[in-house]
Amino acid sequence: MHLKTKIEAGEFVVLAEMEPPKGADISSMIKNARRVKEKVDAFLIPEMSNAVMRMSSLGGAIALQQAGMETVMQICCRDRNRLALQADLLAASACGISNVMAVSGQDPRFGDHHQAMAVYDITLMELLDSLKKLQDGKDMAGIDLRGSPRFLVGSTVQAQAKGESLETEIELLNQKSNSGARFFITPPVFDLGTLGPFNNRVDRSRIAVIPTVLLLKSAGMARYMSRNVEHVVIPDTVITRIQNAPDKVRECIQIAAEMIAALRSEGFSGVSVSTIGWEDKLPDILERI
């Protein structure tokens, strides 16, 4: 069953983030994806996460599509102007990619090419509007297309925001939904309680909210994220569990599996599992669901 069909039917979906390689060899990416393809509804292909140069999301998505696996291609405002963004979307559609996720992209200063100049020719909202226009048969200049793409469109939401920031997120969420976004992926979640205020404000029967479940690699990583990553809360109990575990990697895998189960029981539309380089651990996580 395709991702779009499952989301529209209200079924729980599982996405797995699959980073394209930093190079031209796609063999490991294909191998890791094939190991879990029966347990995953689609593979989310990031567009140079954290502004680290890699194969493009379009290239990675095409590689997995050609191997018979459904993908969600990220499309990012940071690196391309409106011409290139529209061109990539048309190419994606022609290559059989039917799911896209619109994102702004992280600042290049935090990546591995510090001299790179961010483009940001259009905003995230303008990108979503352009997706809507393309599917209506016109480009951003109003010129007719010869064949319109058809996409299930997603974007992001900071579901753990608080106070005025939460009010802003809710407003943006509604704007994105009105512009055609049908699913929304959150930053990593480690504590269901942090989603309470958001849940009280959003009709999840109308909007598909898909939290990210991130595989931690160590107690140090968890501690750093808790202190320095905005909108991510990691309880001290989680850090202590990892510190005290005789097999810390196994404990991190168990924590991820437990969070997936908890999000499913809370009625969320699905999860997006991110392993940031530990894609070989995906089978261990998904087998425990």
C-alpha positions as a printed Julia matrix, in Angstrom:
289×3 Matrix{Float64}:
  0.0    0.0     0.0
  1.39   3.4    -0.95
  2.24   5.99    1.69
 -0.46   8.39    0.47
 -3.12   5.68    0.7
 -2.13   4.69    4.24
 -2.03   8.27    5.51
 -5.42   9.04    3.97
 -6.8    5.85    5.54
 -5.53   6.89    8.96
 -3.14   3.94    9.26
  0.09   4.14   11.23
  3.03   4.68    8.88
  6.73   4.05    9.4
  9.29   6.19    7.6
 13.0    5.47    7.81
 15.5    8.23    7.15
 18.17   7.09    4.72
 21.09   9.47    4.19
 22.52   9.51    0.67
 26.26   8.8     0.6
 29.02  11.36    0.73
 30.27  10.04   -2.58
 28.99   8.19   -5.64
 28.83   4.68   -4.15
 25.19   3.91   -3.3
 25.72   0.23   -2.46
 25.52   0.63    1.34
 22.41   2.81    1.11
 20.66   0.25   -1.09
 21.77  -2.63    1.14
 20.55  -0.97    4.34
 17.22  -0.04    2.76
 16.59  -3.54    1.42
 17.12  -5.05    4.86
 14.07  -3.19    6.24
 11.92  -2.46    3.19
  9.2   -4.9     4.34
  8.87  -3.04    7.64
  8.95   0.5     6.22
  6.31   2.37    4.23
  8.77   4.82    2.65
 12.33   6.04    2.99
 12.85   9.7     3.82
 15.82  11.05    1.86
 17.26  14.2     3.49
 18.72  17.04    1.45
 22.21  17.45    2.9
 21.25  17.37    6.59
 23.1   19.85    8.78
 24.42  21.45    5.57
 26.94  18.62    5.09
 27.63  18.02    1.4
 26.3   14.69    0.16
 24.57  13.25   -2.86
 21.35  15.18   -3.42
 18.03  13.94   -2.12
 16.85  13.7    -5.73
 19.73  11.36   -6.59
 19.24   9.25   -3.47
 15.49   9.01   -4.01
 15.9    7.97   -7.64
 18.39   5.27   -6.61
 15.95   3.75   -4.1
 12.95   4.12   -6.43
 14.87   2.22   -9.11
 15.49  -0.51   -6.54
 11.73  -0.8    -5.99
 11.35   1.2    -2.77
  9.03   4.14   -2.13
 10.67   7.38   -1.04
  9.97  10.83    0.39
 12.32  13.35   -1.21
 13.24  16.44    0.76
 13.21  19.66   -1.24
 15.18  22.47    0.38
 15.09  26.26    0.03
 18.71  26.68    1.15
 20.6   25.53   -1.93
 18.55  26.29   -5.03
 16.69  29.19   -6.6
 13.13  28.93   -7.86
 14.21  27.72  -11.29
 16.24  24.82   -9.9
 13.65  23.87   -7.28
 10.89  23.6    -9.88
 13.19  21.73  -12.26
 14.06  19.16   -9.56
 10.4   18.67   -8.7
  9.49  18.01  -12.33
 12.42  15.6   -12.64
 11.37  13.81   -9.45
  7.84  13.34  -10.73
  9.07  12.03  -14.08
 11.28   9.51  -12.23
  8.36   8.11  -10.22
  8.86   9.99   -6.95
  5.41  10.76   -5.58
  6.18  12.08   -2.06
  8.08  15.26   -1.21
  8.86  17.08    2.01
  9.48  20.82    1.87
 12.07  22.2     4.31
 14.02  25.42    4.79
 17.41  23.79    5.43
 20.08  24.44    8.03
 22.53  27.33    7.77
 25.66  26.36    5.74
 27.86  27.82    8.5
 27.11  24.72   10.56
 28.08  22.3     7.78
 31.33  21.2     6.19
 31.5   23.92    3.51
 31.52  27.07    5.62
 32.12  29.31    2.6
 28.93  28.12    0.87
 26.42  30.85    0.17
 22.82  30.07    1.13
 20.32  30.81   -1.63
 16.89  31.15    0.01
 15.48  32.65   -3.19
 12.03  31.68   -1.9
 10.64  30.98    1.54
  9.26  27.68    2.72
  5.71  28.97    2.31
  6.5   30.1    -1.25
  7.94  26.66   -1.95
  4.72  25.02   -0.76
  2.69  27.43   -2.89
  4.86  26.61   -5.91
  4.22  22.89   -5.34
  0.51  23.61   -5.39
  0.85  25.6    -8.65
  2.91  22.88  -10.31
  0.24  20.33   -9.49
 -2.36  22.71  -10.93
 -0.41  22.71  -14.19
  1.49  26.01  -14.04
  4.96  27.1   -13.0
  5.72  30.01  -10.68
  5.69  32.4   -13.65
  2.17  31.28  -14.55
  3.24  29.38  -17.68
  1.41  26.15  -18.54
  3.2   22.85  -18.02
  3.18  19.89  -20.36
  2.13  17.33  -17.77
  1.58  18.14  -14.1
  3.33  16.39  -11.23
  1.31  14.66   -8.51
  2.77  14.67   -5.03
  1.88  13.84   -1.47
  3.39  16.92    0.18
  4.78  17.13    3.68
  6.68  19.65    5.77
  7.89  20.23    9.32
  6.33  21.35   12.6
  7.98  22.27   15.9
  5.46  20.34   17.99
  7.42  20.76   21.22
  7.44  24.55   21.09
  6.08  26.44   24.09
  4.21  29.66   24.8
  4.23  32.24   22.03
  6.46  30.0    19.92
  3.74  27.34   19.98
  1.15  29.88   18.86
  3.39  30.78   15.93
  3.85  27.09   15.05
  0.11  26.44   15.07
 -0.44  29.39   12.75
  2.31  28.2    10.41
  0.93  24.66   10.52
 -2.47  25.89    9.36
 -0.88  27.97    6.61
  1.16  25.0     5.4
 -1.92  22.79    5.47
 -3.89  25.35    3.44
 -1.01  25.37    0.93
 -1.29  21.63    0.39
  0.9   19.96    3.02
 -0.71  16.73    4.21
  1.8   15.37    6.73
  4.14  17.04    9.2
  7.32  15.65   10.7
  8.47  16.86   14.12
 11.98  17.11   15.63
 13.06  14.1    17.72
 10.71  13.21   20.58
 11.9   11.52   23.78
  9.11  12.56   26.15
  5.43  12.33   25.19
  4.6   14.97   27.79
  6.32  17.65   25.69
  3.69  17.11   22.97
  0.72  17.73   25.28
  0.14  21.46   24.58
  0.47  20.86   20.84
 -1.94  17.91   20.9
 -4.53  20.04   22.68
 -4.48  22.54   19.82
 -4.34  20.32   16.73
 -6.94  18.04   15.18
 -4.79  15.02   14.39
 -7.68  13.36   12.58
 -7.34  16.09    9.95
 -3.58  16.65    9.98
 -1.11  13.76    9.92
  1.56  14.4    12.57
  4.6   12.13   12.33
  7.1   12.53   15.19
 10.76  11.74   14.64
 12.27   8.95   16.72
 16.02   9.46   16.87
 18.42   6.66   17.74
 20.76   8.04   20.37
 24.36   6.83   20.22
 25.55   7.59   23.75
 24.69   9.33   26.98
 27.01  12.14   25.91
 25.04  12.68   22.71
 21.8   12.73   24.68
 23.18  15.22   27.17
 24.49  17.51   24.44
 21.2   17.49   22.53
 19.2   18.17   25.66
 21.31  21.24   26.44
 21.87  22.64   22.95
 19.17  21.58   20.46
 16.11  23.8    20.44
 12.7   22.12   20.84
 14.28  18.79   21.87
 13.79  17.6    25.46
 15.54  14.46   26.7
 14.57  13.43   30.24
 17.35  12.76   32.74
 15.91   9.26   33.17
 16.75   8.45   29.55
 20.34   9.67   29.98
 20.69   7.68   33.19
 19.36   4.53   31.5
 22.07   4.77   28.87
 24.81   5.56   31.4
 23.92   2.56   33.58
 23.31   0.04   30.81
 25.94  -2.69   30.39
 25.3   -2.63   26.61
 24.74   1.03   25.8
 24.03   0.56   22.09
 21.42  -2.09   22.85
 19.82   0.22   25.41
 19.65   3.07   22.87
 17.95   0.73   20.4
 15.45  -0.31   23.1
 14.69   3.33   23.96
 13.93   4.08   20.31
 11.67   1.03   19.98
  9.78   1.97   23.15
  9.19   5.5    21.86
  7.81   4.17   18.58
  5.38   1.95   20.5
  4.35   4.84   22.76
  3.68   7.19   19.84
  1.62   4.52   18.12
 -0.47   3.94   21.23
 -1.06   7.72   21.51
 -2.69   7.75   18.08
 -0.08   9.59   16.04
 -0.14   9.07   12.29
  3.26   7.41   12.25
  6.94   7.82   13.04
 10.03   8.83   11.15
 13.01   6.83   12.4
 16.37   8.58   12.17
 19.64   6.8    12.88
 22.11   9.44   11.53
 24.73   7.08   10.16
 23.65   3.94   12.02
 21.28   2.73    9.32
 22.55  -0.8     9.96
 20.73  -0.64   13.33
 17.32  -0.09   11.69
 16.45  -3.82   11.62
 17.1   -4.12   15.36
 14.78  -1.17   16.07
 11.96  -2.16   13.74
 11.96  -5.83   14.8
 11.02  -4.72   18.33
  7.9   -2.8    17.31
